Amino acid sequence: MGGTIGFTIREKDGREHRMFRWTNSFPFFLNNMKFIEQDEQHLQEFLQTWHDMVKAYESGDLTEAPMADAYVPGAGLYPKEYGLIVVDYHTMTILQCQSYSPIGLLDTGGVWRAIKSKWGSDSPEHDQEERQRYESLFSSNRIIKARRYEDLVEVEVKEFSIDEFLDGYLTDKEKYCSATVDMFPWKLVTFKDSREGFDEMKKEVEALGFELSQKEEEGWNEFIEYRYR
């Protein structure tokens, strides 16, 4: 189902995009070889959705972007609902403190639905993009570990195929439940979804040189007080 998440991107030239986005959009953007390889078109397509929402909100015509009034007002560099993700192309750093879908981790069910299932969205083009996204990660040998379903032990894998990963899914002998993606050259920093975790993330955000406005400071405080009251 998903909801809203804080999502800030800083491009290599220093331009910042402090957004609120729908949670379901970020796994496709980040767990993707196009992101790992810093494909510029991939980045700009993700940002364009935000720019279109901002334009629609400012114009008052939400016909083409009905969710603009949910995401644009109040957007900034602070956690919202499911948490916060910061992607810094300048230092090749990803910070995450969120409770939706871990960056750099694939779940067997999601991969199976995209690759094997006849279930699909209303968009064949979207379904094909999802299949290509997973196939590219596996064919590029970006899957470095897999967690076994039976004992939850994480084992190293090499030249791991999609078929090997999905072997036994939906049977009593389910073999794997998740897989870890090698995000190099990105540095991925994950903070525990807790008051202390968000405090640590805020310090790291500031250490990277991001300056928070008074509104954003208030946003951080309100989120923490609401989440951990």
C-alpha positions in Angstrom: 0.0 0.0 0.0 2.7 2.4 1.0 2.5 6.1 1.9 4.7 9.2 2.1 8.4 9.3 2.7 10.9 12.1 2.8 13.3 11.9 -0.1 16.1 14.3 -0.8 18.5 14.1 -3.8 21.6 16.2 -4.3 23.0 16.1 -7.8 26.7 16.2 -8.6 26.5 19.9 -9.4 25.1 20.6 -6.0 21.4 21.1 -7.0 19.1 19.8 -4.3 15.6 18.4 -4.6 13.9 18.2 -1.2 10.8 16.1 -1.8 8.1 14.0 -0.3 7.4 11.0 -2.5 5.2 7.9 -2.6 7.1 5.0 -1.0 6.3 2.6 -3.9 8.4 4.7 -6.3 11.8 4.4 -4.6 12.6 0.7 -4.9 12.4 0.9 -8.7 14.6 4.0 -8.7 17.3 2.8 -6.2 17.4 -1.0 -6.5 18.3 -0.6 -10.2 21.5 -0.9 -12.2 20.6 2.4 -13.9 20.9 4.1 -10.5 24.0 2.2 -9.4 25.7 3.2 -12.7 24.5 6.8 -12.3 22.4 6.9 -15.5 21.5 10.5 -16.0 18.2 9.8 -17.8 17.1 7.5 -15.0 17.7 10.3 -12.4 16.0 13.0 -14.5 12.9 10.8 -15.1 12.5 10.3 -11.4 13.0 14.0 -10.7 10.6 15.0 -13.5 7.7 13.4 -11.7 8.4 15.7 -8.7 8.8 18.8 -10.9 5.5 18.0 -12.6 3.8 17.8 -9.2 5.3 21.1 -8.1 4.2 22.8 -11.3 0.7 21.3 -11.0 0.4 22.4 -7.3 1.5 25.9 -8.0 -0.9 26.2 -11.0 -3.8 24.9 -9.0 -4.6 22.4 -11.8 -4.2 18.9 -10.4 -5.8 17.1 -13.3 -2.5 15.5 -14.4 -1.0 15.2 -10.9 -3.8 14.5 -8.4 -1.4 13.7 -5.5 0.5 16.9 -5.8 -1.5 18.5 -2.9 -0.5 15.5 -0.7 3.3 15.6 -1.4 4.2 19.2 -2.3 3.0 21.3 0.6 5.5 21.2 3.4 8.1 19.1 1.5 11.6 19.4 2.9 14.6 17.6 4.2 13.1 15.7 7.1 11.3 12.4 7.7 7.7 11.9 6.9 5.4 8.9 7.7 7.7 6.0 6.7 11.0 7.9 7.3 13.7 9.5 5.2 16.1 8.7 2.3 18.9 11.0 1.3 20.8 10.4 -2.0 23.9 12.4 -2.5 25.5 12.1 -5.9 28.2 14.5 -4.9 29.7 12.1 -2.3 28.1 8.9 -3.7 26.3 8.4 -0.3 22.9 7.0 0.4 21.4 7.5 3.9 18.2 5.7 4.9 16.2 5.5 8.0 12.8 4.1 6.9 10.3 1.4 7.5 9.1 0.5 4.1 11.5 -1.4 1.8 15.3 -1.6 2.5 17.5 -0.2 -0.2 19.9 -2.9 -1.5 17.7 -5.7 -0.5 15.3 -7.8 -2.7 12.6 -10.0 -1.4 11.8 -13.3 -3.1 8.1 -12.5 -3.4 8.6 -9.2 -5.2 11.1 -10.8 -7.7 8.8 -13.8 -8.3 5.8 -11.6 -9.0 7.8 -9.6 -11.5 9.6 -12.4 -13.3 7.3 -15.5 -13.0 3.9 -14.4 -12.1 1.0 -13.9 -14.5 -0.3 -11.3 -12.2 0.5 -7.8 -13.5 -0.3 -4.2 -13.4 -2.5 -2.4 -15.8 0.6 -1.4 -17.7 2.5 -4.0 -19.7 5.3 -1.5 -20.2 5.7 -1.1 -16.4 5.7 -4.9 -16.0 8.5 -5.2 -18.6 10.6 -2.5 -16.9 10.3 -4.4 -13.6 11.4 -7.7 -15.2 14.4 -5.9 -16.9 15.3 -4.3 -13.6 15.7 -7.6 -11.7 17.2 -9.4 -14.7 19.9 -6.7 -15.0 20.8 -6.9 -11.3 21.3 -10.7 -11.5 23.0 -10.8 -14.9 25.5 -8.1 -13.7 26.4 -10.3 -10.7 25.2 -7.7 -8.3 23.6 -10.2 -6.0 26.2 -11.0 -3.4 24.3 -12.7 -0.6 21.0 -14.6 -0.1 19.1 -15.3 3.1 17.8 -18.9 3.4 14.2 -19.2 4.4 14.6 -22.3 6.6 17.1 -20.8 9.0 17.4 -17.1 8.0 21.2 -17.6 7.6 22.7 -15.3 5.0 25.1 -17.0 2.6 27.5 -15.6 0.0 26.6 -16.3 -3.6 28.4 -16.0 -6.9 27.0 -15.7 -10.4 23.6 -16.2 -8.9 20.7 -16.5 -11.3 17.1 -15.5 -10.9 16.0 -19.1 -11.3 18.3 -20.2 -8.5 17.0 -17.4 -6.3 13.4 -18.4 -6.9 13.9 -22.1 -6.7 11.2 -23.6 -4.5 9.2 -20.4 -4.1 5.6 -21.0 -3.2 6.3 -24.6 -2.1 7.0 -26.2 1.2 10.7 -26.2 0.3 11.1 -22.4 -0.1 14.8 -21.9 -0.4 15.5 -18.1 -0.2 13.6 -15.2 1.2 15.8 -12.3 0.3 18.9 -11.2 -1.5 21.5 -8.5 -0.9 22.5 -6.1 -3.8 26.0 -4.8 -4.1 25.4 -1.1 -4.4 29.1 -0.2 -5.1 30.3 2.5 -5.8 27.6 3.9 -3.6 28.1 4.0 0.2 24.9 2.9 1.8 24.4 3.9 5.4 21.3 2.4 7.2 20.1 3.8 10.5 17.9 1.9 12.9 14.3 3.0 12.7 14.3 4.5 16.2 14.6 7.8 18.0 18.3 7.3 18.3 18.6 6.2 14.6 16.9 9.3 13.3 19.1 11.5 15.6 22.1 9.8 14.2 20.9 10.3 10.6 20.2 14.0 11.2 23.8 14.4 12.4 25.1 12.6 9.3 22.9 14.7 7.0 24.4 17.9 8.5 27.9 16.4 8.3 27.4 16.0 4.5 26.9 19.8 4.4 23.1 20.0 4.1 21.7 23.0 5.9 18.3 22.7 7.5 15.8 25.5 7.5 13.7 26.4 10.6 10.7 24.7 9.0 12.8 21.5 8.5 14.1 21.6 12.0 10.5 21.8 13.2 9.6 18.9 10.8 12.3 16.7 12.4 11.1 17.5 15.9 7.4 16.9 15.1 8.2 13.6 13.4 10.2 12.3 16.4 7.7 13.5 19.0 4.8 12.0 17.1 6.5 8.7 16.2 8.0 8.0 19.7 5.6 9.8 22.0 
